[in-house]
Structure formats: structure tokens, C-alpha cells
């Protein structure tokens, strides 16, 4: 199936496109709200500024996909592979990204507020100035992630991995760090208003 056929069938009312392969196609600015792309192969596909509100993308392969300003509001991306995807300014508020792979993904200025990122792999991801306020990041891997200017206020970071993460002017207000390993994590230049810190880390953060 090619992109033209999928769009034609979608416009005719069809929504179920599980396992479809659309590798490297260009579907920017299309409306695919409510589509079922469960386990679809969308690697290297361009979906920039597309409407994927309420879409089912469980275990979909979106490796290196162009998703700039794509609207995923209400979508299901559990176990999705978004490795090295371009998600700059993407709308991912309240999206379910449980166990998703966002390894080295570009999430600058993305809206991930109240998203479920529990167990997600964000290692090496670029999250500069992204909004993750209220997000669920329990058990997430943020090792080596760039969190410069990122809003993480009121997030659940319990058991998250922050090894070698860049934390500069990061908003960590009202975050409970009692179940976070802060060994060698530099919080000196972060905003920590209302944050709960383990006693051993109080000297480290100044």
C-alpha cells in the first residue's frame, strides 16, 4: 500500500491500517485523526504538521521519522519506536508513551505535559525547552539527555535514570527526589522551588 491509497481509503471512512508499511513516504500536513496504525512501519516517514489526534500507534516503528509540529493529542504510542525521530514542537500532551523508545530523539520545545513516559527510553534525547510538567517519568531512562530549560515541574521521576543528563536552568519545582539516584547529578543551576531532596544531596545542590 502506498500513501495515496491509504489516504483514499481513510477519506472513504476506513481507519484500520495495522501492520501497514509506509517506509520513507511523505504525508506532511495530512489529517489521520483516529487512525489505527498498530505495529505499522513508518520509519523515515515524513508526517510533519500532520493531525494524528487519537491515533493508535502501539508498537509502531517511527524510527528517524519527521514529526515536526505533529499533533499526537490523545494518541496511544505504547512501545512505539521513535528513535532519532524529529519531534520538534510536537504536541504530545497526555499521550501514552509507556515503554516507548525515544533514544536520541529531538524533542526541543515539544509539549509532553501530563504524558505517560513511564519506563520510556529517552537516553541522549534533546529535550531543550520542552514542557514535561506533570508527566509520569517513573523508571524512565534520561541518561545523557539534554534538559536545558526543560520544564519538569510536578513530574514523577521515581527511579528515573539521570546519569550524565544535562540539567541547566531546568524547572524541577515540586519534584520529589526521594526515590531518584542523584549521585553525580548536578542540580546547582536548576529551579528547585518546593522540591523534596534527600538529605545527602542538599550539599551537592548548594
N, C-alpha and C positions, 0 to 999 in steps of 0.2 A: 504493500500500500504506500502511495506517495502522499505528499502533503495536500495536493489538490483534491484527491479522492477523500481523504479524511475530512477536510473542510466541507466538501459537498455532502457527505453523509451526516456530518454534525449539523449542518444547516437544515437537513431533512428531518432532524429530530433524534438521530442516533447518538448515544452517549457512551456506549460500552466499546472501548478500544484496548482491552487488556492485551498485553504482550506485543503490541504493535511496535514495529521498528521504523523509526524516522531519523536515523543517524545523519547528522550534518545538514538537515534541511533548514530552510529559512521560513519561520512562521511569526515574524515580529508583528506586533500590534493586532494580532487576531483575538477574537473572543472565543474562549473554550471553557467558559464557566460551567462547572458541574460535570465536566468530562471525567470518564473513568480511564485512566492511563496506568492502571495497576501493572507493575513489572514491565512497563514499556521501555524500549531502548531509545533514549533521547540524547545520547552522547553527542557533544559538539553541536547540538541543535541551537538555532537562534530563536528565542521566544521573548526577546526584549519588548517591554511595554505591552505584553500580552495579558489578557484577562483570564486567569486560572482560578478565580474565586470558587471555593468549594470543590475543587478538583480532587480526585483520588489518585495520588501518585505514590502509593505504597510500594516500596522496593523498586521504584523507577530508577533507571540509570540516566542521570543528568550530568555525567562527568564532563567538565570543561564546557558546559552549556552557557550561552549568552543569555542572561536573565536580568539584564539591567532594567530597573523600574517595573519588573513583572509583578503583577498583583496576585499573591497566593492567599489572600484573606480567606480563612476558614478551610484551607486545603489540608489534606492528610498526606504527610511526607514521611511517615514512619519507615525507618530502614532505607530511605532513599539515598542514592549515591550522588552527592553534589560536589565531589572532589574537584578542586580547581575551577569551580563554576564562578562566573561573573554575576554577582548578586548585588551590585552597587545600587543603592536606593530601592531595593526590592521591598515589597510590602509583605511581611511575614508575621504580622501581629496575630497572636493567639493561634498560630499554626502548630500542628503536632509534628515535631521533628525528632521524636523519641528514637534514639539509636541511629540517627542519620549520620552519614559521613560528610563533613564539611571541611575535610582536610585541605588546607591551603586555599580555601575559597575566599573570594574577595567580597566582603560584606560591608564595605565602607558606607556609612550613612543609611544602612538598611534599618527597617523598623521591625524588630523582633520582640516588641513589648508583649509580655504575658505569653510568650511562646513556650512550648514544652520541648526543651532541649536536653532532657534527662538522658544520660548515657551517650550523648552525641559526641562525635569526634571533631573538634574544632582546632586540632593541632595545626599550628602555623597559619591559621586563618587571619585575614586582615579585617579587624572589626573596628577600625578607627572611626570614632564619632557615630557608631551605630547605637540604636536605642534598644537596650535589653531590659528595661525597667520591668520588674515583676516577673521576669522569666524564670522558668524552672530548669536549673542547670545542675541538679543533683547528679553526681557521678560523671559529669561532662569532662572531656579532655581538652583543656585550654592551654596545653603546654606550647610554648613558643608563639602563642597568639599575640597579635598587636592590639592592645586595648587602650591605646592613646585616645583620650577624650571620650571614651565609651561610657554610656550611662548604664550602670548595673545596680541602680538603687532598688532596694527591696527584692533582690533576686535570692533564690535558694541556691547557694553554692556548696551545699554539704557534700563532702567527699570529692569535690571537683579538683582536677589537677591543674595547678597554676605554675608548674615548673617552667622557668625561663620566659614566662609571659611578660610582655612589656606593659607596665602599668604606670602611665604618666597622665596626670590630670584626669584620672578615671573616677567616675562618680560611684562610690561604693557605700553611699549613705544607707543606713538602716539594714545593712547586711550582717547576718550572724555568721561569724567566722569560727565558732567553737568546734565545728567538725570539718575544718579546712586545714590542710597541712601548709603552713606559711613558712616553712623552712626555706631560707634564701629568697623569699618573696619580698621585694622592695615596695612598701606601701607609702613611702615618705612623701611622695608628690600626689597622693590621691585624696579625694574628698571622703572623709570618714564620719561625717556627722551622724550620730545615732547608731553607729556600727558597734557590734559586740565582738570584742577581740579577746583571744586567750591571753592570760596574764603574761606568758613568756614572750609574747610578741609586742608588748607595749613599748619596750625599749627600742626594738627594731624599727618601729614605725615613727618613733620620735613623738 
